Amino acid sequence: MRSVALVTGAGRGLGRVLATFLAGQGHDLVISARTDTELEEVARSLRSTGAKVAAFPGNITDPGHRTRLLQETSAMGGVSLLVNNASDLGETPRPDLAQASLELFRTTLETNLVAPLALIQEALPQLERTRGLIVNITATLVKPVTKDGESTGPAKPPSTSSPKRSPSNSNHRASL
Ligand SMILES: NC(=O)c1ccc[n+]([C@@H]2O[C@H](COP(=O)([O-])OP(=O)(O)OC[C@H]3O[C@@H](n4cnc5c(N)ncnc54)[C@H](OP(=O)(O)O)[C@@H]3O)[C@@H](O)[C@H]2O)c1
């Protein structure tokens, strides 16, 4: 059976590139983003590689949408790679925090922090069965800190976090 990858924010940009790469590596895919026209176009392109692809338009902050994605990965055999890629860049240009819109700040936190964690929590039973991996894509404004809260240096360019067999054994956490 082919392994199943779930990629959020796969309608364009890095998510689309990752989904295309994974299809080329023999993964079947469940993909998500809000803009259904973009998502369908990506799905068509991925299917042309022979991959089985399920595309679900929706907002990753919506619990019902997340559950739908994972119901589909389960029906396809269980997710073995979860890529949390969808993100909200927030206000641009970035305002001083004193002037920031709290509504937009909440949306950014919900999209970039709460939703990926919720998806991880809900995907864990499948990931444990498949001995799967989680990849969280982060942004330049995040800097790594040790588990004691000390900064390990300045913010670094965008990177994927190290895939870990157990999501609970990380020595690092992100700070804004
Ligand atoms: N591009 C850069 O220079 C850069 C730099 C540092 C880090 N990154 C990180 O790399 C990742 C991808 O960036 P990118 O530049 O490829 O972004 P992008 O081109 O803006 O694509 C983001 C994707 O996520 C989807 N998305 C956004 N909000 C969503 C939501 N609430 N629910 C579901 N889907 C959502 C978007 O589709 P819809 O809008 O249709 O939903 C789109 O498909 C992000 O995590 C970003 O923080 C990028």
The ligand as a MOL file (V3000), in Angstrom:
LIG
                    3D

  0  0  0     0  0            999 V3000
M  V30 BEGIN CTAB
M  V30 COUNTS 48 52 0 0 0
M  V30 BEGIN ATOM
M  V30 1 N 7.3870 32.4850 1.2380 0
M  V30 2 C 8.2890 32.8180 2.1360 0
M  V30 3 O 9.1760 33.6440 1.9150 0
M  V30 4 C 8.2740 32.1550 3.4930 0
M  V30 5 C 9.2150 32.5770 4.4100 0
M  V30 6 C 9.2250 32.0020 5.6620 0
M  V30 7 C 8.3400 30.9780 5.9690 0
M  V30 8 N 7.4250 30.5990 5.0830 0 CHG=1
M  V30 9 C 6.4820 29.5630 5.4970 0
M  V30 10 O 6.2790 28.5930 4.4860 0
M  V30 11 C 4.9230 28.1720 4.4940 0
M  V30 12 C 4.3090 28.3540 3.1200 0
M  V30 13 O 4.5030 29.6780 2.7170 0
M  V30 14 P 4.1610 30.1300 1.2330 0
M  V30 15 O 4.9580 31.3400 0.9660 0
M  V30 16 O 4.2280 28.9630 0.3210 0 CHG=-1
M  V30 17 O 2.6400 30.6050 1.4530 0
M  V30 18 P 1.5290 30.9440 0.3690 0
M  V30 19 O 2.0820 30.9690 -1.0150 0
M  V30 20 O 0.8050 32.1460 0.8690 0
M  V30 21 O 0.5750 29.6740 0.4640 0
M  V30 22 C -0.0860 29.4050 1.6710 0
M  V30 23 C -1.0560 28.2590 1.4440 0
M  V30 24 O -1.7570 28.0660 2.6630 0
M  V30 25 C -3.1590 28.1990 2.4340 0
M  V30 26 N -3.7750 28.7480 3.6200 0
M  V30 27 C -3.5190 29.9340 4.2160 0
M  V30 28 N -4.3070 30.1030 5.2790 0
M  V30 29 C -5.0860 28.9880 5.3630 0
M  V30 30 C -6.1160 28.5700 6.2430 0
M  V30 31 N -6.5120 29.3340 7.2550 0
M  V30 32 N -6.6860 27.3670 6.0460 0
M  V30 33 C -6.3050 26.5740 5.0140 0
M  V30 34 N -5.3380 26.9240 4.1440 0
M  V30 35 C -4.7440 28.1160 4.3120 0
M  V30 36 C -3.2510 29.1300 1.2170 0
M  V30 37 O -4.4360 28.9670 0.4790 0
M  V30 38 P -5.7690 29.7940 0.7510 0
M  V30 39 O -5.3760 31.2280 0.9710 0
M  V30 40 O -6.5570 29.5580 -0.4810 0
M  V30 41 O -6.3770 29.1610 1.9620 0
M  V30 42 C -2.0860 28.6040 0.3800 0
M  V30 43 O -2.4610 27.4410 -0.3260 0
M  V30 44 C 4.2060 28.9720 5.5680 0
M  V30 45 O 4.1170 28.1910 6.7420 0
M  V30 46 C 5.1200 30.1710 5.7760 0
M  V30 47 O 5.0490 30.6640 7.0910 0
M  V30 48 C 7.3660 31.1460 3.8410 0
M  V30 END ATOM
M  V30 BEGIN BOND
M  V30 1 1 1 2
M  V30 2 2 2 3
M  V30 3 1 2 4
M  V30 4 1 4 5
M  V30 5 2 4 48
M  V30 6 2 5 6
M  V30 7 1 6 7
M  V30 8 2 7 8
M  V30 9 1 8 9
M  V30 10 1 8 48
M  V30 11 1 9 10
M  V30 12 1 9 46
M  V30 13 1 10 11
M  V30 14 1 11 12
M  V30 15 1 11 44
M  V30 16 1 12 13
M  V30 17 1 13 14
M  V30 18 2 14 15
M  V30 19 1 14 16
M  V30 20 1 14 17
M  V30 21 1 17 18
M  V30 22 2 18 19
M  V30 23 1 18 20
M  V30 24 1 18 21
M  V30 25 1 21 22
M  V30 26 1 22 23
M  V30 27 1 23 24
M  V30 28 1 23 42
M  V30 29 1 24 25
M  V30 30 1 25 26
M  V30 31 1 25 36
M  V30 32 1 26 27
M  V30 33 1 26 35
M  V30 34 2 27 28
M  V30 35 1 28 29
M  V30 36 1 29 30
M  V30 37 2 29 35
M  V30 38 1 30 31
M  V30 39 2 30 32
M  V30 40 1 32 33
M  V30 41 2 33 34
M  V30 42 1 34 35
M  V30 43 1 36 37
M  V30 44 1 36 42
M  V30 45 1 37 38
M  V30 46 2 38 39
M  V30 47 1 38 40
M  V30 48 1 38 41
M  V30 49 1 42 43
M  V30 50 1 44 45
M  V30 51 1 44 46
M  V30 52 1 46 47
M  V30 END BOND
M  V30 END CTAB
M  END
